[in-house]
Amino acid sequence: MSTPVIGMSRRAQLYRHVSRLEKSPITSLTSHITKRTDSMNVDKATIEQAPQKASELRASQVYKENLEFWHGAWNMCTKPYTKMPDLEYVPWLPERLRKASAQSILDLGCGSGWLSVYLSREGFTVTGIDVADHALELGKQWADMESLQIKFDAGDLGDLPYADNSFDAVVANSIIEHLPLSLAVVVMTKLKSVIRSGGTFIGCFDKVGTGPGEYFKLEDGTQVYTDKSRKGMMLRYFPDEELKELLTGWKIDEFKTLDSGTRFVVAHT
Ligand SMILES: C[S@@+](CC[C@H](N)C(=O)[O-])C[C@H]1O[C@@H](n2cnc3c(N)ncnc32)[C@H](O)[C@@H]1O
């Protein structure tokens, strides 16, 4: 990852290198290192095999390097960046959560916690989980600055440390697209029990990974970046149909594609 620029939002810092490389004309470089396979659909076999595949993936070197990327990226941030992102769907989140009568919220892959802070300010009881402890430390500092009670947990989404019925709702902003398919299936399955019956899932899925870049592909289409600035980072584009299949067992209430290409999805168990 490139050096963070002071004054840029954390999200912008994390994606700056992604968009720059996706716009750069280096397709020829990627063509020989990229093993192209078509995206798989989330069929019954994929779902059945997901726990085994996810477990193998999590034990692999490639996954270790992916987590190292996130630790390294966050370690470059020295203090909480306390500006909220200017995204059109941000105000929709508390509105949809209230409509669903949700109070306790899990912020999946919370990073340094802008969404946790935002929802806590709005009166929700929030727990954020992320693999990067330094990101969580920044989130805690921010919460302390505003005297907000937010629980920040360190953990891998592939092994969510929560009992059944722990939350009314889960929010997942720009995170599922960083997981290979098997892991995304495992996470979405586990979430069904971690939230109470009738609980809500709100996912905001960026349109990422659709441009050129220096990466190789895993068999499920996940791009594993090899360029210096984002070495190890995994990115997988989930087409609309696949997102819907990923939500097998959930009832989809809303599926909106925004001008930015982000898909805003609300579902419940
Ligand atoms: C693109 S950032 C999004 C952060 C935050 N949700 C936001 O909206 O700004 C992805 C986040 O997911 C975290 N992450 C990536 N893979 C993870 C995993 N397997 N388990 C837990 N957190 C993970 C990263 O540390 C990073 O904070």
Ligand as a Chemical Component Dictionary entry (heavy atoms), coordinates in Angstrom:
data_LIG
# 
_chem_comp.id                   LIG 
_chem_comp.type                 NON-POLYMER 
_chem_comp.pdbx_formal_charge   0 
_chem_comp.three_letter_code    LIG 
# 
loop_
_chem_comp_atom.comp_id 
_chem_comp_atom.atom_id 
_chem_comp_atom.alt_atom_id 
_chem_comp_atom.type_symbol 
_chem_comp_atom.charge 
_chem_comp_atom.model_Cartn_x 
_chem_comp_atom.model_Cartn_y 
_chem_comp_atom.model_Cartn_z 
_chem_comp_atom.pdbx_ordinal 
LIG C1  C1  C 0  -11.986 -1.805  2.718 1  
LIG S1  S1  S 1  -11.831 -1.888  4.433 2  
LIG C2  C2  C 0  -13.456 -1.393  4.974 3  
LIG C3  C3  C 0  -13.459 -0.923  6.385 4  
LIG C4  C4  C 0  -14.796 -0.362  6.865 5  
LIG N1  N1  N 0  -15.851 -1.343  6.816 6  
LIG C5  C5  C 0  -15.172 0.864   6.081 7  
LIG O1  O1  O 0  -16.295 0.925   5.595 8  
LIG O2  O2  O -1 -14.348 1.784   5.955 9  
LIG C6  C6  C 0  -11.859 -3.648  4.745 10 
LIG C7  C7  C 0  -11.632 -3.966  6.212 11 
LIG O3  O3  O 0  -11.788 -5.352  6.408 12 
LIG C8  C8  C 0  -10.783 -5.826  7.283 13 
LIG N2  N2  N 0  -10.611 -7.247  6.944 14 
LIG C9  C9  C 0  -10.177 -7.753  5.781 15 
LIG N3  N3  N 0  -10.219 -9.094  5.815 16 
LIG C10 C10 C 0  -10.672 -9.436  7.044 17 
LIG C11 C11 C 0  -10.924 -10.668 7.693 18 
LIG N4  N4  N 0  -10.712 -11.830 7.077 19 
LIG N5  N5  N 0  -11.397 -10.664 8.953 20 
LIG C12 C12 C 0  -11.628 -9.482  9.600 21 
LIG N6  N6  N 0  -11.416 -8.271  9.029 22 
LIG C13 C13 C 0  -10.941 -8.254  7.764 23 
LIG C14 C14 C 0  -9.590  -4.943  7.008 24 
LIG O4  O4  O 0  -8.691  -4.888  8.082 25 
LIG C15 C15 C 0  -10.263 -3.601  6.718 26 
LIG O5  O5  O 0  -10.388 -2.850  7.884 27 
# 
loop_
_chem_comp_bond.comp_id 
_chem_comp_bond.atom_id_1 
_chem_comp_bond.atom_id_2 
_chem_comp_bond.value_order 
_chem_comp_bond.pdbx_ordinal 
LIG C1  S1  SING 1  
LIG S1  C2  SING 2  
LIG S1  C6  SING 3  
LIG C2  C3  SING 4  
LIG C3  C4  SING 5  
LIG C4  N1  SING 6  
LIG C4  C5  SING 7  
LIG C5  O1  DOUB 8  
LIG C5  O2  SING 9  
LIG C6  C7  SING 10 
LIG C7  O3  SING 11 
LIG C7  C15 SING 12 
LIG O3  C8  SING 13 
LIG C8  N2  SING 14 
LIG C8  C14 SING 15 
LIG N2  C9  SING 16 
LIG N2  C13 SING 17 
LIG C9  N3  DOUB 18 
LIG N3  C10 SING 19 
LIG C10 C11 SING 20 
LIG C10 C13 DOUB 21 
LIG C11 N4  SING 22 
LIG C11 N5  DOUB 23 
LIG N5  C12 SING 24 
LIG C12 N6  DOUB 25 
LIG N6  C13 SING 26 
LIG C14 O4  SING 27 
LIG C14 C15 SING 28 
LIG C15 O5  SING 29 
# 
